[in-house]
Amino acid sequence: MEAEAAQYIGAGIACLALIGAALGIGNIFANYLSAAIRNPSAAPAQFPNLLLGFALAEATGLFGLVVALILIFVI
């Protein structure tokens, strides 16, 4: 296998982190919406937790994207 082909395969595998981030973000917002519908008075207190979970899930996806870009353009 050529080195360039291995780089592209590795970048594709690193992009799988974006799928996990998308599923995690969807799960976070779905559960928040479900909880807010059940108990609207508690929803504002949980909003900071929603943003923290969103940021951490998105950061995981961005790290995977950065690794993929490093594999393609730097190495």
N, CA, C and O atoms as a GROMACS GRO file, in nm:
protein
  300
    1MET      N    1   0.084  -0.117   0.000
    1MET     CA    2   0.000   0.000   0.000
    1MET      C    3   0.089   0.124   0.000
    1MET      O    4   0.188   0.130   0.073
    2GLU      N    5   0.053   0.219  -0.080
    2GLU     CA    6   0.129   0.342  -0.086
    2GLU      C    7   0.099   0.429   0.036
    2GLU      O    8  -0.006   0.416   0.098
    3ALA      N    9   0.193   0.516   0.067
    3ALA     CA   10   0.177   0.601   0.186
    3ALA      C   11   0.061   0.698   0.170
    3ALA      O   12  -0.009   0.727   0.267
    4GLU      N   13   0.041   0.749   0.050
    4GLU     CA   14  -0.069   0.844   0.029
    4GLU      C   15  -0.205   0.777   0.048
    4GLU      O   16  -0.297   0.837   0.103
    5ALA      N   17  -0.216   0.654   0.004
    5ALA     CA   18  -0.342   0.581   0.024
    5ALA      C   19  -0.367   0.557   0.172
    5ALA      O   20  -0.481   0.567   0.218
    6ALA      N   21  -0.262   0.526   0.246
    6ALA     CA   22  -0.277   0.505   0.390
    6ALA      C   23  -0.319   0.634   0.460
    6ALA      O   24  -0.397   0.630   0.556
    7GLN      N   25  -0.269   0.748   0.413
    7GLN     CA   26  -0.309   0.875   0.471
    7GLN      C   27  -0.459   0.899   0.452
    7GLN      O   28  -0.527   0.940   0.546
    8TYR      N   29  -0.510   0.873   0.333
    8TYR     CA   30  -0.651   0.895   0.305
    8TYR      C   31  -0.740   0.798   0.384
    8TYR      O   32  -0.848   0.835   0.430
    9ILE      N   33  -0.694   0.675   0.398
    9ILE     CA   34  -0.771   0.578   0.477
    9ILE      C   35  -0.774   0.621   0.624
    9ILE      O   36  -0.878   0.614   0.689
   10GLY      N   37  -0.661   0.665   0.676
   10GLY     CA   38  -0.655   0.713   0.814
   10GLY      C   39  -0.740   0.836   0.835
   10GLY      O   40  -0.804   0.850   0.940
   11ALA      N   41  -0.742   0.925   0.737
   11ALA     CA   42  -0.824   1.045   0.748
   11ALA      C   43  -0.973   1.008   0.747
   11ALA      O   44  -1.052   1.068   0.819
   12GLY      N   45  -1.009   0.911   0.666
   12GLY     CA   46  -1.148   0.867   0.664
   12GLY      C   47  -1.190   0.805   0.796
   12GLY      O   48  -1.301   0.828   0.843
   13ILE      N   49  -1.101   0.727   0.855
   13ILE     CA   50  -1.131   0.666   0.985
   13ILE      C   51  -1.141   0.775   1.092
   13ILE      O   52  -1.226   0.766   1.181
   14ALA      N   53  -1.055   0.876   1.086
   14ALA     CA   54  -1.060   0.984   1.184
   14ALA      C   55  -1.190   1.064   1.171
   14ALA      O   56  -1.238   1.118   1.270
   15CYS      N   57  -1.246   1.071   1.052
   15CYS     CA   58  -1.371   1.145   1.032
   15CYS      C   59  -1.490   1.072   1.092
   15CYS      O   60  -1.598   1.129   1.103
   16LEU      N   61  -1.473   0.946   1.129
   16LEU     CA   62  -1.583   0.875   1.195
   16LEU      C   63  -1.617   0.939   1.329
   16LEU      O   64  -1.727   0.920   1.381
   17ALA      N   65  -1.524   1.015   1.386
   17ALA     CA   66  -1.553   1.088   1.509
   17ALA      C   67  -1.664   1.190   1.487
   17ALA      O   68  -1.737   1.223   1.581
   18LEU      N   69  -1.678   1.239   1.366
   18LEU     CA   70  -1.785   1.334   1.336
   18LEU      C   71  -1.922   1.268   1.346
   18LEU      O   72  -2.019   1.332   1.385
   19ILE      N   73  -1.930   1.142   1.310
   19ILE     CA   74  -2.057   1.070   1.322
   19ILE      C   75  -2.094   1.056   1.469
   19ILE      O   76  -2.210   1.076   1.507
   20GLY      N   77  -1.997   1.021   1.550
   20GLY     CA   78  -2.022   1.009   1.694
   20GLY      C   79  -2.062   1.143   1.755
   20GLY      O   80  -2.148   1.147   1.843
   21ALA      N   81  -2.000   1.250   1.711
   21ALA     CA   82  -2.035   1.382   1.763
   21ALA      C   83  -2.177   1.420   1.723
   21ALA      O   84  -2.252   1.476   1.804
   22ALA      N   85  -2.215   1.390   1.600
   22ALA     CA   86  -2.350   1.422   1.555
   22ALA      C   87  -2.454   1.343   1.634
   22ALA      O   88  -2.557   1.398   1.674
   23LEU      N   89  -2.428   1.215   1.657
   23LEU     CA   90  -2.520   1.135   1.736
   23LEU      C   91  -2.528   1.185   1.880
   23LEU      O   92  -2.636   1.189   1.940
   24GLY      N   93  -2.413   1.223   1.936
   24GLY     CA   94  -2.411   1.274   2.073
   24GLY      C   95  -2.486   1.405   2.087
   24GLY      O   96  -2.560   1.424   2.184
   25ILE      N   97  -2.468   1.495   1.993
   25ILE     CA   98  -2.538   1.624   1.998
   25ILE      C   99  -2.688   1.604   1.983
   25ILE      O  100  -2.766   1.667   2.054
   26GLY      N  101  -2.727   1.518   1.892
   26GLY     CA  102  -2.870   1.490   1.876
   26GLY      C  103  -2.930   1.430   2.001
   26GLY      O  104  -3.042   1.463   2.039
   27ASN      N  105  -2.857   1.342   2.065
   27ASN     CA  106  -2.904   1.279   2.189
   27ASN      C  107  -2.916   1.382   2.301
   27ASN      O  108  -3.012   1.380   2.377
   28ILE      N  109  -2.820   1.471   2.310
   28ILE     CA  110  -2.822   1.573   2.416
   28ILE      C  111  -2.944   1.663   2.400
   28ILE      O  112  -3.016   1.687   2.497
   29PHE      N  113  -2.968   1.712   2.279
   29PHE     CA  114  -3.080   1.804   2.259
   29PHE      C  115  -3.214   1.732   2.269
   29PHE      O  116  -3.311   1.790   2.317
   30ALA      N  117  -3.221   1.607   2.225
   30ALA     CA  118  -3.346   1.532   2.236
   30ALA      C  119  -3.383   1.509   2.382
   30ALA      O  120  -3.499   1.523   2.420
   31ASN      N  121  -3.285   1.473   2.462
   31ASN     CA  122  -3.314   1.450   2.604
   31ASN      C  123  -3.347   1.579   2.677
   31ASN      O  124  -3.432   1.580   2.766
   32TYR      N  125  -3.282   1.688   2.639
   32TYR     CA  126  -3.315   1.818   2.701
   32TYR      C  127  -3.457   1.859   2.667
   32TYR      O  128  -3.532   1.905   2.753
   33LEU      N  129  -3.494   1.843   2.542
   33LEU     CA  130  -3.629   1.879   2.500
   33LEU      C  131  -3.733   1.793   2.570
   33LEU      O  132  -3.837   1.843   2.613
   34SER      N  133  -3.705   1.665   2.582
   34SER     CA  134  -3.797   1.575   2.652
   34SER      C  135  -3.812   1.615   2.799
   34SER      O  136  -3.923   1.616   2.852
   35ALA      N  137  -3.702   1.648   2.862
   35ALA     CA  138  -3.707   1.689   3.003
   35ALA      C  139  -3.776   1.824   3.019
   35ALA      O  140  -3.849   1.846   3.116
   36ALA      N  141  -3.755   1.914   2.925
   36ALA     CA  142  -3.817   2.046   2.934
   36ALA      C  143  -3.968   2.036   2.914
   36ALA      O  144  -4.043   2.114   2.974
   37ILE      N  145  -4.013   1.944   2.832
   37ILE     CA  146  -4.157   1.926   2.814
   37ILE      C  147  -4.220   1.864   2.940
   37ILE      O  148  -4.332   1.900   2.977
   38ARG      N  149  -4.149   1.774   3.004
   38ARG     CA  150  -4.203   1.711   3.125
   38ARG      C  151  -4.205   1.806   3.244
   38ARG      O  152  -4.300   1.804   3.323
   39ASN      N  153  -4.102   1.889   3.257
   39ASN     CA  154  -4.093   1.980   3.372
   39ASN      C  155  -4.039   2.115   3.324
   39ASN      O  156  -3.919   2.140   3.333
   40PRO      N  157  -4.127   2.202   3.274
   40PRO     CA  158  -4.080   2.329   3.218
   40PRO      C  159  -4.012   2.421   3.320
   40PRO      O  160  -3.928   2.502   3.282
   41SER      N  161  -4.046   2.409   3.446
   41SER     CA  162  -3.985   2.498   3.545
   41SER      C  163  -3.839   2.463   3.572
   41SER      O  164  -3.763   2.549   3.617
   42ALA      N  165  -3.799   2.339   3.546
   42ALA     CA  166  -3.660   2.298   3.569
   42ALA      C  167  -3.572   2.317   3.446
   42ALA      O  168  -3.450   2.301   3.454
   43ALA      N  169  -3.631   2.351   3.332
   43ALA     CA  170  -3.555   2.363   3.208
   43ALA      C  171  -3.448   2.473   3.214
   43ALA      O  172  -3.336   2.449   3.169
   44PRO      N  173  -3.477   2.592   3.266
   44PRO     CA  174  -3.370   2.694   3.270
   44PRO      C  175  -3.250   2.654   3.357
   44PRO      O  176  -3.138   2.695   3.328
   45ALA      N  177  -3.273   2.576   3.460
   45ALA     CA  178  -3.162   2.534   3.545
   45ALA      C  179  -3.073   2.432   3.474
   45ALA      O  180  -2.954   2.421   3.507
   46GLN      N  181  -3.128   2.359   3.378
   46GLN     CA  182  -3.050   2.258   3.307
   46GLN      C  183  -2.987   2.311   3.178
   46GLN      O  184  -2.910   2.240   3.113
   47PHE      N  185  -3.018   2.434   3.142
   47PHE     CA  186  -2.964   2.489   3.017
   47PHE      C  187  -2.811   2.499   3.017
   47PHE      O  188  -2.750   2.469   2.914
   48PRO      N  189  -2.745   2.539   3.127
   48PRO     CA  190  -2.597   2.536   3.126
   48PRO      C  191  -2.540   2.397   3.103
   48PRO      O  192  -2.438   2.382   3.036
   49ASN      N  193  -2.605   2.295   3.158
   49ASN     CA  194  -2.560   2.158   3.135
   49ASN      C  195  -2.576   2.120   2.988
   49ASN      O  196  -2.493   2.048   2.933
   50LEU      N  197  -2.682   2.169   2.925
   50LEU     CA  198  -2.704   2.144   2.783
   50LEU      C  199  -2.590   2.203   2.701
   50LEU      O  200  -2.536   2.137   2.612
   51LEU      N  201  -2.553   2.326   2.732
   51LEU     CA  202  -2.445   2.390   2.656
   51LEU      C  203  -2.310   2.323   2.680
   51LEU      O  204  -2.229   2.312   2.588
   52LEU      N  205  -2.286   2.279   2.801
   52LEU     CA  206  -2.161   2.210   2.831
   52LEU      C  207  -2.153   2.077   2.756
   52LEU      O  208  -2.049   2.044   2.698
   53GLY      N  209  -2.260   2.003   2.757
   53GLY     CA  210  -2.263   1.877   2.683
   53GLY      C  211  -2.247   1.898   2.534
   53GLY      O  212  -2.176   1.822   2.467
   54PHE      N  213  -2.312   2.001   2.480
   54PHE     CA  214  -2.298   2.032   2.339
   54PHE      C  215  -2.153   2.068   2.305
   54PHE      O  216  -2.100   2.022   2.205
   55ALA      N  217  -2.091   2.149   2.388
   55ALA     CA  218  -1.954   2.192   2.362
   55ALA      C  219  -1.857   2.074   2.366
   55ALA      O  220  -1.767   2.064   2.282
   56LEU      N  221  -1.874   1.986   2.462
   56LEU     CA  222  -1.784   1.871   2.473
   56LEU      C  223  -1.803   1.774   2.357
   56LEU      O  224  -1.705   1.720   2.304
   57ALA      N  225  -1.927   1.751   2.317
   57ALA     CA  226  -1.952   1.662   2.204
   57ALA      C  227  -1.899   1.723   2.074
   57ALA      O  228  -1.842   1.652   1.992
   58GLU      N  229  -1.917   1.851   2.056
   58GLU     CA  230  -1.868   1.917   1.936
   58GLU      C  231  -1.715   1.920   1.934
   58GLU      O  232  -1.654   1.905   1.828
   59ALA      N  233  -1.653   1.938   2.049
   59ALA     CA  234  -1.507   1.938   2.056
   59ALA      C  235  -1.450   1.804   2.015
   59ALA      O  236  -1.346   1.798   1.949
   60THR      N  237  -1.517   1.696   2.053
   60THR     CA  238  -1.472   1.562   2.013
   60THR      C  239  -1.473   1.548   1.861
   60THR      O  240  -1.378   1.496   1.803
   61GLY      N  241  -1.579   1.595   1.798
   61GLY     CA  242  -1.586   1.591   1.653
   61GLY      C  243  -1.481   1.679   1.588
   61GLY      O  244  -1.422   1.640   1.487
   62LEU      N  245  -1.458   1.795   1.644
   62LEU     CA  246  -1.357   1.884   1.586
   62LEU      C  247  -1.217   1.827   1.600
   62LEU      O  248  -1.133   1.845   1.511
   63PHE      N  249  -1.190   1.758   1.710
   63PHE     CA  250  -1.059   1.693   1.725
   63PHE      C  251  -1.039   1.588   1.617
   63PHE      O  252  -0.930   1.576   1.561
   64GLY      N  253  -1.143   1.510   1.589
   64GLY     CA  254  -1.135   1.411   1.482
   64GLY      C  255  -1.111   1.476   1.347
   64GLY      O  256  -1.033   1.425   1.266
   65LEU      N  257  -1.177   1.588   1.322
   65LEU     CA  258  -1.158   1.660   1.196
   65LEU      C  259  -1.016   1.715   1.185
   65LEU      O  260  -0.955   1.710   1.078
   66VAL      N  261  -0.963   1.767   1.294
   66VAL     CA  262  -0.826   1.819   1.292
   66VAL      C  263  -0.726   1.707   1.266
   66VAL      O  264  -0.631   1.725   1.190
   67VAL      N  265  -0.747   1.592   1.327
   67VAL     CA  266  -0.659   1.478   1.302
   67VAL      C  267  -0.665   1.438   1.156
   67VAL      O  268  -0.562   1.408   1.095
   68ALA      N  269  -0.785   1.436   1.098
   68ALA     CA  270  -0.799   1.401   0.956
   68ALA      C  271  -0.727   1.501   0.868
   68ALA      O  272  -0.658   1.462   0.773
   69LEU      N  273  -0.740   1.629   0.897
   69LEU     CA  274  -0.672   1.730   0.816
   69LEU      C  275  -0.521   1.722   0.831
   69LEU      O  276  -0.447   1.743   0.735
   70ILE      N  277  -0.474   1.691   0.951
   70ILE     CA  278  -0.329   1.674   0.970
   70ILE      C  279  -0.279   1.555   0.890
   70ILE      O  280  -0.172   1.562   0.829
   71LEU      N  281  -0.356   1.446   0.890
   71LEU     CA  282  -0.314   1.329   0.814
   71LEU      C  283  -0.308   1.358   0.664
   71LEU      O  284  -0.221   1.305   0.595
   72ILE      N  285  -0.399   1.439   0.615
   72ILE     CA  286  -0.403   1.466   0.471
   72ILE      C  287  -0.296   1.567   0.431
   72ILE      O  288  -0.223   1.544   0.334
   73PHE      N  289  -0.284   1.678   0.503
   73PHE     CA  290  -0.204   1.788   0.454
   73PHE      C  291  -0.065   1.802   0.517
   73PHE      O  292   0.022   1.866   0.459
   74VAL      N  293  -0.042   1.743   0.633
   74VAL     CA  294   0.087   1.765   0.701
   74VAL      C  295   0.179   1.646   0.688
   74VAL      O  296   0.297   1.661   0.654
   75ILE      N  297   0.127   1.528   0.713
   75ILE     CA  298   0.214   1.411   0.713
   75ILE      C  299   0.237   1.362   0.571
   75ILE      O  300   0.308   1.263   0.551
   0.00000   0.00000   0.00000
